[in-house]
Amino acid sequence: MTDYTYNDNDSAMPGLSQKFSSRIGDGSGHHEELFHNMVLLLAHACSEGSAADVGCGMGRTTQAIAPIMKEVVSLEPDVTRWEYTRDLVHAYSNVKVLNETTQGYISRHRGKQFDLVILGMVVQHLPTHVTKAVFNDILTLTKRSGIAVVSTTHALEEAKCFTYQHVAKGKPRPKTSEDEFNRYAADTSSQDKGLPVRRFSRSEFESIVPPDFEIVFWGQYSYCRPEYLDYFAWLDGVAPHELADVGNSQYLVLKRS
């Protein structure tokens, strides 16, 4: 159990999702399709084994892999989201949904490891030192020769920043220092600007991968729909053509050596 609170209204996500697409240029497809399909592919490849869904949120990934994997353990520190996911997959006897962090789980289940570990859209909301610790926990939870898949935000190198979820209408994306971001992210009881959001460049994201992981694949997804391209380019302070083939999210497939 923790006192972590996820300070977002999940009901607002469909409106944001409509601004993104799975495909470059034509604005079609669900924006998370490429990442979701990779997770399903990996789950089928590891179907006789076990999976951990870390920071499972509202249970979309847990629900998707529950019929595929032999064993699924899902961790969620936010009580409301933990309860939602627990109820969502209660019919699956092979799934456990726990109100825990990775460190809490590891301390209570020494030596427990998984064939597949999934960490979807979590690390951008964490203080930088916690992000590094969570990556190390993912390594600890992954079996030798096992696979981890981790997703987060994606920005061009010149647009990477520490920011907040809430953007005032008619104003560019608010930016803050790393120190202030870390203070804000650490206190989830006082996040009056919505979620803390770190906008990772690809090089930043890859730089925090522990050396015992091999980067097998990097991918991007969630592209701006054409009618919103100018707006998001303005938010990032880049030219629209620079953003046209850049996904708003990215993921890494990692193999433990």
C-alpha positions as CSV (number, residue, x, y, z in Angstrom):
1,M,0.0,0.0,0.0
2,T,1.2,3.5,-0.7
3,D,-0.2,7.1,-0.6
4,Y,0.5,7.7,-4.3
5,T,-2.3,9.4,-6.1
6,Y,-2.6,9.6,-9.9
7,N,-3.9,13.1,-10.5
8,D,-5.7,12.9,-13.8
9,N,-9.2,12.5,-15.0
10,D,-9.3,9.4,-17.2
11,S,-12.6,10.5,-18.7
12,A,-10.7,13.4,-20.4
13,M,-8.4,11.0,-22.3
14,P,-10.8,10.2,-25.2
15,G,-10.8,13.9,-26.2
16,L,-7.0,14.0,-26.3
17,S,-6.8,10.7,-28.0
18,Q,-8.9,12.0,-30.9
19,K,-6.1,14.4,-31.8
20,F,-3.7,11.5,-32.6
21,S,-3.5,8.7,-35.1
22,S,-1.7,5.4,-35.5
23,R,-0.5,6.3,-39.0
24,I,1.6,9.1,-40.4
25,G,-0.3,11.6,-42.5
26,D,-3.7,10.1,-43.1
27,G,-5.1,10.4,-39.6
28,S,-6.5,6.9,-39.4
29,G,-6.3,4.2,-36.8
30,H,-6.3,4.2,-33.0
31,H,-3.3,6.2,-31.8
32,E,-1.9,3.4,-29.5
33,E,-2.3,0.6,-32.1
34,L,1.4,0.1,-32.9
35,F,2.4,-0.2,-29.2
36,H,-0.6,-2.3,-28.3
37,N,0.1,-4.7,-31.2
38,M,3.7,-5.1,-30.1
39,V,2.6,-6.0,-26.5
40,L,0.2,-8.6,-27.9
41,L,2.9,-10.0,-30.1
42,L,5.3,-10.4,-27.2
43,A,2.5,-11.8,-25.0
44,H,1.8,-14.5,-27.5
45,A,5.5,-15.3,-27.8
46,C,5.7,-15.7,-24.0
47,S,2.2,-17.2,-23.6
48,E,3.4,-20.2,-21.6
49,G,5.1,-18.0,-19.1
50,S,4.4,-15.0,-16.8
51,A,4.0,-11.3,-17.2
52,A,4.1,-8.3,-15.0
53,D,2.1,-5.2,-15.9
54,V,3.8,-2.4,-13.9
55,G,1.7,0.7,-13.3
56,C,-1.3,-1.0,-14.9
57,G,-3.6,2.0,-14.5
58,M,-7.1,1.3,-15.7
59,G,-6.2,-2.2,-16.8
60,R,-6.2,-2.0,-20.6
61,T,-3.0,-4.0,-21.0
62,T,-3.8,-6.4,-18.1
63,Q,-7.2,-7.2,-19.7
64,A,-5.6,-7.7,-23.1
65,I,-3.0,-10.1,-22.0
66,A,-5.0,-12.0,-19.4
67,P,-6.5,-14.5,-21.9
68,I,-3.0,-15.0,-23.4
69,M,-0.5,-15.4,-20.6
70,K,-0.3,-18.3,-18.1
71,E,0.3,-15.9,-15.2
72,V,-0.2,-12.1,-14.9
73,V,0.7,-9.9,-12.0
74,S,-0.3,-6.3,-12.2
75,L,0.9,-3.5,-9.9
76,E,-0.8,-0.2,-9.4
77,P,0.0,2.2,-6.5
78,D,-3.0,4.4,-7.0
79,V,-5.9,3.0,-5.0
80,T,-8.7,4.0,-7.3
81,R,-7.1,2.6,-10.4
82,W,-6.0,-0.5,-8.6
83,E,-9.6,-1.2,-7.5
84,Y,-10.9,-0.5,-11.1
85,T,-8.4,-3.0,-12.6
86,R,-9.0,-5.6,-9.9
87,D,-12.7,-5.5,-10.7
88,L,-12.1,-5.4,-14.4
89,V,-10.3,-8.7,-14.5
90,H,-11.7,-10.5,-11.5
91,A,-12.9,-13.4,-13.6
92,Y,-9.4,-14.4,-14.6
93,S,-7.9,-16.8,-12.1
94,N,-4.4,-16.4,-13.6
95,V,-4.3,-12.7,-12.8
96,K,-3.3,-10.9,-9.6
97,V,-3.8,-7.2,-9.3
98,L,-1.9,-5.7,-6.4
99,N,-1.9,-2.2,-4.8
100,E,1.9,-2.0,-4.8
101,T,5.0,-0.3,-6.3
102,T,7.8,-2.3,-7.8
103,Q,10.0,-1.9,-4.8
104,G,7.2,-3.1,-2.5
105,Y,6.6,-6.1,-4.6
106,I,10.2,-7.0,-4.9
107,S,10.8,-6.7,-1.2
108,R,7.9,-9.1,-0.5
109,H,8.6,-11.6,-3.4
110,R,12.3,-12.1,-3.4
111,G,13.6,-13.7,-6.5
112,K,10.3,-13.6,-8.4
113,Q,10.9,-12.8,-12.0
114,F,8.8,-12.7,-15.2
115,D,9.2,-13.7,-18.9
116,L,7.6,-10.4,-19.9
117,V,7.5,-7.1,-18.0
118,I,5.4,-4.2,-19.3
119,L,5.8,-0.6,-18.2
120,G,3.4,1.6,-20.2
121,M,3.3,5.4,-20.0
122,V,4.5,5.7,-16.4
123,V,8.0,7.0,-16.2
124,Q,7.2,10.5,-17.6
125,H,5.2,11.2,-14.5
126,L,8.0,10.3,-12.0
127,P,10.9,12.2,-10.4
128,T,14.0,11.6,-12.4
129,H,15.7,9.5,-9.6
130,V,12.6,7.4,-9.3
131,T,12.5,6.8,-13.0
132,K,16.0,5.4,-12.8
133,A,15.1,3.2,-9.8
134,V,12.0,1.9,-11.6
135,F,14.1,0.9,-14.6
136,N,16.4,-1.0,-12.2
137,D,13.3,-2.7,-10.7
138,I,12.2,-3.7,-14.2
139,L,15.6,-5.3,-14.7
140,T,15.2,-7.1,-11.4
141,L,11.8,-8.4,-12.3
142,T,12.9,-9.7,-15.8
143,K,14.2,-13.2,-16.1
144,R,17.5,-13.8,-17.9
145,S,16.8,-13.7,-21.6
146,G,13.4,-12.3,-20.7
147,I,11.8,-9.3,-22.4
148,A,10.7,-5.9,-21.1
149,V,8.7,-3.3,-23.1
150,V,8.6,0.3,-21.8
151,S,6.8,3.2,-23.3
152,T,6.8,6.9,-22.6
153,T,6.4,10.4,-24.2
154,H,8.4,11.3,-27.3
155,A,9.7,14.7,-28.3
156,L,12.3,16.0,-30.8
157,E,15.7,16.7,-29.2
158,E,15.1,20.4,-29.3
159,A,11.6,20.0,-27.7
160,K,12.5,17.8,-24.8
161,C,11.5,19.4,-21.5
162,F,10.0,19.1,-18.0
163,T,6.4,20.3,-18.0
164,Y,2.9,19.9,-16.6
165,Q,-0.2,18.3,-17.9
166,H,-2.4,21.5,-17.9
167,V,-1.7,23.9,-20.7
168,A,-3.4,27.3,-20.6
169,K,-5.5,28.0,-23.7
170,G,-3.6,30.2,-26.1
171,K,-0.3,29.8,-24.4
172,P,2.7,27.6,-25.2
173,R,3.6,24.5,-23.2
174,P,4.7,25.5,-19.7
175,K,8.3,24.4,-18.9
176,T,10.1,24.1,-15.6
177,S,13.5,23.0,-14.3
178,E,14.4,19.5,-13.4
179,D,14.6,20.3,-9.7
180,E,11.2,21.9,-9.6
181,F,9.7,19.1,-11.7
182,N,11.1,16.6,-9.2
183,R,9.7,18.4,-6.2
184,Y,6.3,18.7,-7.9
185,A,6.3,15.0,-9.0
186,A,7.3,13.8,-5.6
187,D,4.3,15.3,-3.8
188,T,1.2,13.8,-5.4
189,S,-1.1,15.5,-2.8
190,S,-0.3,19.0,-4.2
191,Q,-0.3,18.7,-8.0
192,D,-2.4,21.7,-8.9
193,K,-1.1,21.8,-12.5
194,G,-2.2,18.3,-13.3
195,L,0.3,15.5,-13.8
196,P,4.0,16.2,-14.1
197,V,5.1,15.3,-17.6
198,R,8.6,14.8,-18.8
199,R,8.9,15.0,-22.6
200,F,11.7,12.5,-23.4
201,S,13.8,12.6,-26.6
202,R,14.8,9.2,-27.9
203,S,18.4,9.7,-26.7
204,E,17.3,10.6,-23.2
205,F,15.0,7.6,-23.0
206,E,17.7,5.2,-24.2
207,S,20.3,6.7,-21.8
208,I,18.4,5.5,-18.7
209,V,18.2,1.9,-19.8
210,P,20.4,-0.3,-17.4
211,P,23.4,-1.8,-19.1
212,D,22.2,-5.4,-18.5
213,F,19.4,-4.7,-20.9
214,E,20.0,-4.9,-24.7
215,I,17.8,-2.5,-26.7
216,V,16.2,-4.8,-29.3
217,F,13.9,-2.3,-30.9
218,W,12.8,1.3,-30.7
219,G,9.5,2.4,-32.0
220,Q,7.3,5.5,-32.0
221,Y,3.5,5.8,-32.2
222,S,0.6,8.2,-31.6
223,Y,1.1,10.7,-34.5
224,C,-0.6,14.1,-34.7
225,R,-3.6,14.1,-36.9
226,P,-3.0,16.5,-39.8
227,E,-5.6,19.0,-38.6
228,Y,-3.8,19.3,-35.2
229,L,-0.2,19.3,-36.5
230,D,0.2,23.1,-36.5
231,Y,-1.1,23.3,-32.9
232,F,1.3,20.6,-31.5
233,A,4.2,22.1,-33.5
234,W,3.4,25.4,-31.9
235,L,3.3,23.8,-28.4
236,D,6.7,22.2,-29.0
237,G,8.2,25.3,-30.6
238,V,9.1,23.5,-33.8
239,A,8.1,23.8,-37.5
240,P,5.1,21.6,-38.5
241,H,7.1,19.7,-41.1
242,E,9.6,18.7,-38.3
243,L,6.8,17.1,-36.4
244,A,4.9,15.4,-39.3
245,D,6.5,12.0,-38.9
246,V,7.3,12.1,-35.2
247,G,5.2,10.1,-32.8
248,N,4.0,11.7,-29.6
249,S,5.0,8.5,-27.8
250,Q,7.8,6.0,-28.0
251,Y,8.7,2.5,-26.7
252,L,11.7,0.2,-26.3
253,V,11.8,-3.5,-26.4
254,L,14.5,-4.7,-24.1
255,K,16.1,-8.1,-23.6
256,R,17.8,-9.0,-20.4
257,S,21.3,-10.4,-20.9
